[in-house]
């Protein structure tokens, strides 16, 4: 349950446990980051197509695939380093 705040489309959750509120905020941040990534990817892809033409669409897809894999590998490396640091 909640009530609407004076700000548009903002639901203030009164009476929810703190853990549930934290999960709701984390889910909102996750969705926002996904939307930002989609927007940036679309913008960069549009710039590449506008600048070089549609024949580079596959190359652009491979480039973003490699960047995504690199970010996943880097994130896992940083997480494992952090876990080892905390464990020792």
NULUM-150136 format. One record per residue: residue in one letter; x, y, z of N, C-alpha, C, CB in turn. Coordinates in pm, whole numbers, plus 32768, in hexadecimal, padded with zeros to 4 digits. Glycine has a CB too. Layout:
// residues N
<res:A | n.x:X | n.y:Y | n.z:Z | ca.x:X | ca.y:Y | ca.z:Z | c.x:X | c.y:Y | c.z:Z | cb.x:X | cb.y:Y | cb.z:Z>
...
This chain:
// residues 88
<res:X | n.x:8054 | n.y:7F8B | n.z:8000 | ca.x:8000 | ca.y:8000 | ca.z:8000 | c.x:8058 | c.y:807B | c.z:8000 | cb.x:7FA1 | cb.y:8000 | cb.z:8078>
<res:X | n.x:8022 | n.y:80E4 | n.z:7FCE | ca.x:806C | ca.y:815F | ca.z:7FCA | c.x:8010 | c.y:81D3 | c.z:7FAB | cb.x:80DC | cb.y:8157 | cb.z:7F65>
<res:X | n.x:8047 | n.y:8247 | n.z:7FA0 | ca.x:7FF9 | ca.y:82BA | ca.z:7F79 | c.x:8046 | c.y:8303 | c.z:7F0D | cb.x:7FD9 | cb.y:8317 | cb.z:7FF2>
<res:X | n.x:7FFF | n.y:8352 | n.z:7EBF | ca.x:803F | ca.y:839C | ca.z:7E54 | c.x:8077 | c.y:841E | c.z:7E8A | cb.x:7FDE | cb.y:83B5 | cb.z:7DE2>
<res:X | n.x:80F2 | n.y:843B | n.z:7E66 | ca.x:8132 | ca.y:84B6 | ca.z:7E92 | c.x:8107 | c.y:8528 | c.z:7E35 | cb.x:81CD | cb.y:84A6 | cb.z:7E95>
<res:X | n.x:8128 | n.y:85A2 | n.z:7E57 | ca.x:8104 | ca.y:8612 | ca.z:7DFE | c.x:814F | c.y:860E | c.z:7D79 | cb.x:811F | cb.y:8695 | cb.z:7E44>
<res:X | n.x:81B7 | n.y:85C0 | n.z:7D71 | ca.x:8202 | ca.y:85B5 | ca.z:7CF4 | c.x:81BD | c.y:8551 | c.z:7C9A | cb.x:8296 | cb.y:858C | cb.z:7D0E>
<res:X | n.x:81B9 | n.y:856B | n.z:7C18 | ca.x:816E | ca.y:8510 | ca.z:7BBE | c.x:81AE | c.y:8486 | c.z:7BB5 | cb.x:8166 | cb.y:854C | cb.z:7B32>
<res:X | n.x:8159 | n.y:8422 | n.z:7BB9 | ca.x:817E | ca.y:8396 | ca.z:7BA6 | c.x:81E7 | c.y:8364 | c.z:7C0A | cb.x:81B2 | cb.y:8382 | cb.z:7B1A>
<res:X | n.x:81E4 | n.y:8395 | n.z:7C82 | ca.x:823F | ca.y:8365 | ca.z:7CEA | c.x:81EA | c.y:8327 | c.z:7D59 | cb.x:8299 | cb.y:83DA | cb.z:7D22>
<res:X | n.x:81F9 | n.y:82A8 | n.z:7D6D | ca.x:81AE | ca.y:8263 | ca.z:7DD6 | c.x:820A | c.y:8253 | c.z:7E4E | cb.x:8177 | cb.y:81D8 | cb.z:7DA4>
<res:X | n.x:81E2 | n.y:8289 | n.z:7EBD | ca.x:8231 | ca.y:827F | ca.z:7F37 | c.x:81FB | c.y:8208 | c.z:7F85 | cb.x:822B | cb.y:8303 | cb.z:7F8C>
<res:X | n.x:8251 | n.y:81A8 | n.z:7FA0 | ca.x:8228 | ca.y:812F | ca.z:7FE6 | c.x:8239 | c.y:8141 | c.z:807C | cb.x:8278 | cb.y:80B6 | cb.z:7FB5>
<res:X | n.x:81CA | n.y:814E | n.z:80C0 | ca.x:81CB | ca.y:815D | ca.z:8151 | c.x:81A9 | c.y:80D4 | c.z:818D | cb.x:8166 | cb.y:81CC | cb.z:8181>
<res:X | n.x:81F5 | n.y:80AA | n.z:81ED | ca.x:81D7 | ca.y:802E | ca.z:8232 | c.x:821A | c.y:7FB4 | c.z:81F6 | cb.x:8146 | cb.y:801A | cb.z:8234>
<res:X | n.x:8262 | n.y:7FC3 | n.z:8188 | ca.x:82AA | ca.y:7F51 | ca.z:8150 | c.x:832D | c.y:7F3F | c.z:819C | cb.x:82C5 | cb.y:7F64 | cb.z:80B8>
<res:X | n.x:8357 | n.y:7EC3 | n.z:81AC | ca.x:83D8 | ca.y:7EAD | ca.z:81EE | c.x:844A | c.y:7EEA | c.z:819B | cb.x:83F1 | cb.y:7E16 | cb.z:8202>
<res:X | n.x:84B2 | n.y:7F10 | n.z:81E1 | ca.x:8523 | ca.y:7F51 | ca.z:81A0 | c.x:8561 | c.y:7EF9 | c.z:8135 | cb.x:858C | cb.y:7F77 | cb.z:8207>
<res:X | n.x:856B | n.y:7E77 | n.z:814E | ca.x:85A5 | ca.y:7E1C | ca.z:80ED | c.x:8556 | c.y:7E1B | c.z:806B | cb.x:85AD | cb.y:7D8F | cb.z:8126>
<res:X | n.x:84D3 | n.y:7E1F | n.z:8074 | ca.x:847F | ca.y:7E21 | ca.z:7FFB | c.x:848F | c.y:7EA5 | c.z:7FB0 | cb.x:83EC | cb.y:7E0B | cb.z:8020>
<res:X | n.x:849A | n.y:7F12 | n.z:7FF9 | ca.x:84AF | ca.y:7F94 | ca.z:7FB9 | c.x:8534 | c.y:7F97 | c.z:7F70 | cb.x:84A8 | cb.y:8005 | cb.z:8020>
<res:X | n.x:859B | n.y:7F5C | n.z:7FAD | ca.x:861F | ca.y:7F57 | ca.z:7F6D | c.x:8619 | c.y:7F05 | c.z:7EED | cb.x:8687 | cb.y:7F1C | cb.z:7FCD>
<res:X | n.x:85D0 | n.y:7E94 | n.z:7EF1 | ca.x:85C1 | ca.y:7E43 | ca.z:7E79 | c.x:8578 | c.y:7E8F | c.z:7E0B | cb.x:8578 | cb.y:7DC2 | cb.z:7E99>
<res:X | n.x:8513 | n.y:7EDB | n.z:7E2F | ca.x:84CA | ca.y:7F29 | ca.z:7DCC | c.x:8523 | c.y:7F94 | c.z:7D8D | cb.x:844F | cb.y:7F6A | cb.z:7E0C>
<res:X | n.x:8575 | n.y:7FD4 | n.z:7DDD | ca.x:85D1 | ca.y:8039 | ca.z:7DA9 | c.x:8638 | c.y:7FF9 | c.z:7D4F | cb.x:8615 | cb.y:8085 | cb.z:7E1C>
<res:X | n.x:866F | n.y:7F86 | n.z:7D78 | ca.x:86D2 | ca.y:7F42 | ca.z:7D26 | c.x:8696 | c.y:7F17 | c.z:7CA0 | cb.x:870A | cb.y:7EC8 | cb.z:7D70>
<res:X | n.x:861C | n.y:7EE7 | n.z:7CA1 | ca.x:85DB | ca.y:7EBF | ca.z:7C26 | c.x:85C6 | c.y:7F38 | c.z:7BCA | cb.x:8555 | cb.y:7E7B | cb.z:7C43>
<res:X | n.x:85A0 | n.y:7FA9 | n.z:7C03 | ca.x:8591 | ca.y:8022 | ca.z:7BB4 | c.x:8613 | c.y:8050 | c.z:7B76 | cb.x:8558 | cb.y:8091 | cb.z:7C09>
<res:X | n.x:8680 | n.y:8048 | n.z:7BC3 | ca.x:8704 | ca.y:806D | ca.z:7B8D | c.x:872F | c.y:800E | c.z:7B1E | cb.x:876E | cb.y:806E | cb.z:7BFC>
<res:X | n.x:8713 | n.y:7F8D | n.z:7B2F | ca.x:8735 | ca.y:7F2A | ca.z:7AC9 | c.x:86EC | c.y:7F49 | c.z:7A46 | cb.x:8711 | cb.y:7E9C | cb.z:7AF9>
<res:X | n.x:866C | n.y:7F67 | n.z:7A50 | ca.x:8620 | ca.y:7F87 | ca.z:79D7 | c.x:8650 | c.y:8008 | c.z:7997 | cb.x:858B | cb.y:7F92 | cb.z:79F8>
<res:X | n.x:8673 | n.y:806A | n.z:79E8 | ca.x:86A5 | ca.y:80E9 | ca.z:79B3 | c.x:8729 | c.y:80D6 | c.z:796A | cb.x:86B5 | cb.y:814F | cb.z:7A23>
<res:X | n.x:8782 | n.y:8085 | n.z:79A3 | ca.x:8802 | ca.y:806C | ca.z:7961 | c.x:87EF | c.y:8023 | c.z:78DD | cb.x:885E | cb.y:801B | cb.z:79BC>
<res:X | n.x:8791 | n.y:7FC4 | n.z:78D9 | ca.x:8773 | ca.y:7F80 | ca.z:785C | c.x:873E | c.y:7FDF | c.z:77F3 | cb.x:870F | cb.y:7F11 | cb.z:7874>
<res:X | n.x:86E9 | n.y:803B | n.z:781B | ca.x:86B5 | ca.y:809E | ca.z:77BC | c.x:8722 | c.y:80FB | c.z:778A | cb.x:8645 | cb.y:80EF | cb.z:77FE>
<res:X | n.x:877C | n.y:8123 | n.z:77E3 | ca.x:87EB | ca.y:817A | ca.z:77BB | c.x:8845 | c.y:8131 | c.z:7758 | cb.x:883C | cb.y:81A8 | cb.z:7836>
<res:X | n.x:8861 | n.y:80B1 | n.z:7774 | ca.x:88B4 | ca.y:8062 | ca.z:7718 | c.x:8874 | c.y:8055 | c.z:768F | cb.x:88CE | cb.y:7FD9 | cb.z:7751>
<res:X | n.x:87F2 | n.y:803D | n.z:768C | ca.x:87AC | ca.y:8033 | ca.z:760C | c.x:87AE | c.y:80B6 | c.z:75C0 | cb.x:871D | cb.y:8008 | cb.z:7622>
<res:X | n.x:87A0 | n.y:8124 | n.z:7609 | ca.x:87A2 | ca.y:81A7 | ca.z:75C9 | c.x:882B | c.y:81C7 | c.z:7590 | cb.x:8778 | cb.y:8213 | cb.z:762C>
<res:X | n.x:8893 | n.y:81AD | n.z:75DD | ca.x:891C | ca.y:81C8 | ca.z:75AF | c.x:893D | c.y:816F | c.z:7537 | cb.x:8982 | cb.y:81B3 | cb.z:7620>
<res:X | n.x:891A | n.y:80EF | n.z:7540 | ca.x:8936 | ca.y:8094 | ca.z:74D2 | c.x:88EF | c.y:80BC | c.z:7453 | cb.x:8910 | cb.y:8008 | cb.z:74F8>
<res:X | n.x:8871 | n.y:80E5 | n.z:745E | ca.x:8827 | ca.y:8111 | ca.z:73EA | c.x:8862 | c.y:8190 | c.z:73AE | cb.x:8795 | cb.y:8127 | cb.z:740E>
<res:X | n.x:888A | n.y:81EC | n.z:7405 | ca.x:88C5 | ca.y:8268 | ca.z:73D4 | c.x:8949 | c.y:8252 | c.z:738C | cb.x:88DB | cb.y:82C7 | cb.z:7447>
<res:X | n.x:899F | n.y:8202 | n.z:73C9 | ca.x:8A21 | ca.y:81E6 | ca.z:738A | c.x:8A0D | c.y:8198 | c.z:7308 | cb.x:8A7C | cb.y:8196 | cb.z:73EB>
<res:X | n.x:89B2 | n.y:8137 | n.z:730A | ca.x:8995 | ca.y:80EC | ca.z:7290 | c.x:8961 | c.y:8145 | c.z:7222 | cb.x:8932 | cb.y:807E | cb.z:72AD>
<res:X | n.x:8908 | n.y:81A1 | n.z:7244 | ca.x:88D5 | ca.y:81FF | ca.z:71E1 | c.x:8942 | c.y:8258 | c.z:71A9 | cb.x:8869 | cb.y:8254 | cb.z:721C>
<res:X | n.x:899E | n.y:8284 | n.z:71FF | ca.x:8A0E | ca.y:82D6 | ca.z:71CF | c.x:8A68 | c.y:8287 | c.z:7170 | cb.x:8A60 | cb.y:830C | cb.z:7245>
<res:X | n.x:8A81 | n.y:8209 | n.z:7190 | ca.x:8AD5 | ca.y:81B6 | ca.z:7138 | c.x:8A91 | c.y:81A1 | c.z:70B3 | cb.x:8AF3 | cb.y:812E | cb.z:717A>
<res:X | n.x:8A0E | n.y:8185 | n.z:70B5 | ca.x:89C6 | ca.y:8171 | ca.z:7037 | c.x:89C1 | c.y:81F2 | c.z:6FE6 | cb.x:8937 | cb.y:813E | cb.z:7053>
<res:X | n.x:89AB | n.y:8263 | n.z:702A | ca.x:89A6 | ca.y:82E2 | ca.z:6FE3 | c.x:8A2E | c.y:8308 | c.z:6FA9 | cb.x:8975 | cb.y:8351 | cb.z:7041>
<res:X | n.x:8A97 | n.y:82E4 | n.z:6FEF | ca.x:8B1C | ca.y:830B | ca.z:6FC1 | c.x:8B58 | c.y:82AD | c.z:6F5A | cb.x:8B77 | cb.y:8315 | cb.z:7033>
<res:X | n.x:8B41 | n.y:8229 | n.z:6F69 | ca.x:8B84 | ca.y:81C8 | ca.z:6F13 | c.x:8B25 | c.y:8178 | c.z:6EBB | cb.x:8BD2 | cb.y:816A | cb.z:6F67>
<res:X | n.x:8AA5 | n.y:8179 | n.z:6ED8 | ca.x:8A47 | ca.y:812E | ca.z:6E87 | c.x:8A1C | c.y:80AC | c.z:6ECA | cb.x:8A83 | cb.y:8111 | cb.z:6DFF>
<res:X | n.x:89B8 | n.y:806F | n.z:6E8C | ca.x:897E | ca.y:7FF7 | ca.z:6EC8 | c.x:89D4 | c.y:7F7A | c.z:6EB8 | cb.x:88F8 | cb.y:7FDE | cb.z:6E8B>
<res:X | n.x:8A39 | n.y:7F7F | n.z:6E63 | ca.x:8A8D | ca.y:7F08 | ca.z:6E51 | c.x:8AE1 | c.y:7EE9 | c.z:6ECD | cb.x:8AE9 | cb.y:7F1B | cb.z:6DD9>
<res:X | n.x:8AE6 | n.y:7F43 | n.z:6F2E | ca.x:8B36 | ca.y:7F2D | ca.z:6FA7 | c.x:8AE0 | c.y:7F05 | c.z:701F | cb.x:8B84 | cb.y:7FAB | cb.z:6FC8>
<res:X | n.x:8A62 | n.y:7EE1 | n.z:7008 | ca.x:8A0A | ca.y:7EB9 | ca.z:7076 | c.x:8A40 | c.y:7E3D | c.z:70BE | cb.x:897C | cb.y:7E9F | cb.z:7043>
<res:X | n.x:8A6D | n.y:7DDA | n.z:7072 | ca.x:8AA2 | ca.y:7D5F | ca.z:70B0 | c.x:8B20 | c.y:7D7D | c.z:70FF | cb.x:8ABF | cb.y:7CF3 | cb.z:7043>
<res:X | n.x:8B77 | n.y:7DD1 | n.z:70C9 | ca.x:8BF0 | ca.y:7DF7 | ca.z:7110 | c.x:8BCE | c.y:7E3F | c.z:7193 | cb.x:8C49 | cb.y:7E50 | cb.z:70B7>
<res:X | n.x:8B6A | n.y:7E95 | n.z:718D | ca.x:8B3E | ca.y:7EDB | ca.z:7205 | c.x:8B0A | c.y:7E78 | c.z:726E | cb.x:8AD2 | cb.y:7F42 | cb.z:71E3>
<res:X | n.x:8ABB | n.y:7E17 | n.z:7243 | ca.x:8A88 | ca.y:7DB2 | ca.z:72A0 | c.x:8AF7 | c.y:7D62 | c.z:72E1 | cb.x:8A29 | cb.y:7D54 | cb.z:7258>
<res:X | n.x:8B5B | n.y:7D3C | n.z:7292 | ca.x:8BCD | ca.y:7CF3 | ca.z:72CA | c.x:8C1C | c.y:7D49 | c.z:732C | cb.x:8C28 | cb.y:7CC2 | cb.z:725A>
<res:X | n.x:8C2A | n.y:7DC9 | n.z:730C | ca.x:8C71 | ca.y:7E24 | ca.z:7366 | c.x:8C2A | c.y:7E2E | c.z:73ED | cb.x:8C7D | cb.y:7EAF | cb.z:7327>
<res:X | n.x:8BA6 | n.y:7E3E | n.z:73EB | ca.x:8B5B | ca.y:7E47 | ca.z:7468 | c.x:8B5B | c.y:7DC2 | c.z:74B2 | cb.x:8ACC | cb.y:7E74 | cb.z:744D>
<res:X | n.x:8B5C | n.y:7D53 | n.z:7468 | ca.x:8B65 | ca.y:7CD0 | ca.z:74A8 | c.x:8BE9 | c.y:7CC2 | c.z:74F3 | cb.x:8B56 | cb.y:7C60 | cb.z:7440>
<res:X | n.x:8C57 | n.y:7CEA | n.z:74B4 | ca.x:8CD9 | ca.y:7CE3 | ca.z:74F5 | c.x:8CE2 | c.y:7D42 | c.z:756D | cb.x:8D48 | cb.y:7D04 | cb.z:7491>
<res:X | n.x:8CA9 | n.y:7DB9 | n.z:7560 | ca.x:8CA9 | ca.y:7E16 | ca.z:75D1 | c.x:8C57 | c.y:7DDF | c.z:7646 | cb.x:8C72 | cb.y:7E9E | cb.z:75A7>
<res:X | n.x:8BE6 | n.y:7DA0 | n.z:7628 | ca.x:8B95 | ca.y:7D63 | ca.z:7691 | c.x:8BDD | c.y:7CF2 | c.z:76D7 | cb.x:8B13 | cb.y:7D30 | cb.z:7658>
<res:X | n.x:8C1D | n.y:7C9A | n.z:7689 | ca.x:8C69 | ca.y:7C2C | ca.z:76C5 | c.x:8CDD | c.y:7C5F | c.z:7719 | cb.x:8C9D | cb.y:7BCE | cb.z:7658>
<res:X | n.x:8D20 | n.y:7CC7 | n.z:76E7 | ca.x:8D90 | ca.y:7D01 | ca.z:7732 | c.x:8D5F | c.y:7D3B | c.z:77B7 | cb.x:8DD7 | cb.y:7D6E | cb.z:76DF>
<res:X | n.x:8CEA | n.y:7D7C | n.z:77B6 | ca.x:8CB8 | ca.y:7DB4 | ca.z:7834 | c.x:8C8D | c.y:7D47 | c.z:7895 | cb.x:8C42 | cb.y:7E12 | cb.z:7818>
<res:X | n.x:8C57 | n.y:7CD9 | n.z:7863 | ca.x:8C33 | ca.y:7C69 | ca.z:78BA | c.x:8CAF | c.y:7C2B | c.z:78F9 | cb.x:8BE4 | cb.y:7BFE | cb.z:786C>
<res:X | n.x:8D16 | n.y:7C14 | n.z:78A7 | ca.x:8D92 | ca.y:7BD9 | ca.z:78DA | c.x:8DD4 | c.y:7C36 | c.z:793F | cb.x:8DF4 | cb.y:7BBC | cb.z:7866>
<res:X | n.x:8DD6 | n.y:7CB7 | n.z:7921 | ca.x:8E11 | ca.y:7D18 | ca.z:797F | c.x:8DC3 | c.y:7D1B | c.z:7A02 | cb.x:8E16 | cb.y:7DA4 | cb.z:7941>
<res:X | n.x:8D3E | n.y:7D17 | n.z:79FA | ca.x:8CEC | ca.y:7D18 | ca.z:7A73 | c.x:8D03 | c.y:7C9D | c.z:7AC8 | cb.x:8C5A | cb.y:7D22 | cb.z:7A4F>
<res:X | n.x:8D0C | n.y:7C28 | n.z:7A88 | ca.x:8D27 | ca.y:7BAD | ca.z:7AD3 | c.x:8DB1 | c.y:7BB0 | c.z:7B12 | cb.x:8D19 | cb.y:7B31 | cb.z:7A78>
<res:X | n.x:8E13 | n.y:7BE4 | n.z:7ACA | ca.x:8E9B | ca.y:7BEE | ca.z:7B00 | c.x:8E9D | c.y:7C4A | c.z:7B7A | cb.x:8EFE | cb.y:7C22 | cb.z:7A94>
<res:X | n.x:8E5B | n.y:7CBD | n.z:7B6F | ca.x:8E58 | ca.y:7D1B | ca.z:7BDF | c.x:8E0D | c.y:7CE0 | c.z:7C56 | cb.x:8E18 | cb.y:7D9F | cb.z:7BB4>
<res:X | n.x:8DA1 | n.y:7C96 | n.z:7C3C | ca.x:8D56 | ca.y:7C59 | ca.z:7CA9 | c.x:8DA8 | c.y:7BED | c.z:7CEE | cb.x:8CD3 | cb.y:7C1E | cb.z:7C75>
<res:X | n.x:8DED | n.y:7B99 | n.z:7CA1 | ca.x:8E3E | ca.y:7B30 | ca.z:7CDF | c.x:8EB2 | c.y:7B6B | c.z:7D2F | cb.x:8E73 | cb.y:7ACF | cb.z:7C76>
<res:X | n.x:8EEC | n.y:7BD7 | n.z:7CFB | ca.x:8F58 | ca.y:7C19 | ca.z:7D46 | c.x:8F24 | c.y:7C51 | c.z:7DCA | cb.x:8F98 | cb.y:7C89 | cb.z:7CF2>
<res:X | n.x:8EAA | n.y:7C89 | n.z:7DC7 | ca.x:8E6F | ca.y:7CC1 | ca.z:7E40 | c.x:8E4E | c.y:7C53 | c.z:7EA5 | cb.x:8DF0 | cb.y:7D10 | cb.z:7E1D>
<res:X | n.x:8E1B | n.y:7BE1 | n.z:7E73 | ca.x:8DFB | ca.y:7B71 | ca.z:7ECB | c.x:8E79 | c.y:7B3B | c.z:7F0D | cb.x:8DB3 | cb.y:7B02 | cb.z:7E7D>
<res:X | n.x:8EE5 | n.y:7B2E | n.z:7EBF | ca.x:8F65 | ca.y:7AFF | ca.z:7EF8 | c.x:8F99 | c.y:7B61 | c.z:7F5F | cb.x:8FCE | cb.y:7AEA | cb.z:7E88>
<res:X | n.x:8F88 | n.y:7BE2 | n.z:7F48 | ca.x:8FB7 | ca.y:7C47 | ca.z:7FA5 | c.x:8F69 | c.y:7C3F | c.z:8028 | cb.x:8FAB | cb.y:7CD3 | cb.z:7F67>
<res:X | n.x:8EE8 | n.y:7C2D | n.z:801F | ca.x:8E96 | ca.y:7C25 | ca.z:8097 | c.x:8EB2 | c.y:7BA3 | c.z:80E3 | cb.x:8E00 | cb.y:7C2F | cb.z:8073>
<res:X | n.x:8EC8 | n.y:7B35 | n.z:8099 | ca.x:8EDF | ca.y:7AB4 | ca.z:80D9 | c.x:8F63 | c.y:7AAD | c.z:8124 | cb.x:8EDB | cb.y:7A47 | cb.z:8071>
<res:X | n.x:8FC5 | n.y:7AFB | n.z:80F7 | ca.x:9049 | ca.y:7AF5 | ca.z:813A | c.x:9057 | c.y:7B55 | c.z:81AB | cb.x:90B5 | cb.y:7B0F | cb.z:80D8>
